[in-house]
Amino acid sequence: GFCIDTIMSDMEIEIADLLKLDIEGGEYSVFNEGNAGWLKRVRVLIIELHEFINPGVTELFQKAIGSIRHRQVIMGENVIIYNLELTR
């Protein structure tokens, strides 16, 4: 599997302005591993949570984003997280 921290490091991305995650249930693995330090380095995250594929993923995600000061907006199937530490 791929680790978002590793991908960002390999591509020399210190801060991602926008990250869209639509990984059809794979988001459970991303947040279940507990390695969500990369969230602090993303200004805006747009994610589709596939609760119907992996029940409990929404709770895991909410726990992970609890570590950053953020504003959350839901638009259709997308959850949009604005990292208030990095956005104006």
Residue pairs with C-beta under 8 A, 6 or more apart in sequence:
1 29
3 33
3 35
4 19
4 30
4 38
5 35
5 37
5 38
8 14
8 16
8 38
8 41
13 41
14 41
15 41
15 42
15 43
15 86
16 41
16 42
16 43
17 43
17 44
18 42
18 43
18 44
18 45
18 46
19 42
19 44
19 45
19 46
20 45
20 46
20 47
21 27
21 30
21 45
21 46
21 47
21 48
22 47
22 48
23 30
24 50
24 53
25 50
25 53
25 54
25 57
27 47
27 48
27 49
27 50
27 54
27 57
27 61
28 50
28 53
28 54
28 56
28 57
28 60
30 36
31 57
31 60
31 61
31 63
31 64
32 60
34 64
36 64
36 65
36 67
39 45
39 64
39 65
39 67
39 68
39 81
39 83
40 67
40 68
40 83
40 85
41 86
42 81
42 83
42 86
43 82
43 83
43 86
43 87
44 80
44 81
44 82
44 83
44 87
45 80
45 81
45 83
46 78
46 79
46 80
46 81
47 61
47 78
47 79
47 81
48 77
48 78
48 79
49 57
49 58
49 61
49 79
50 57
51 57
51 58
61 79
65 72
65 81
68 81
68 83
68 84
68 85
69 83
69 84
69 85
70 81
70 82
70 83
70 84
71 81
71 82
71 84
72 79
72 80
72 81
72 82
73 79
73 80
73 82
74 80
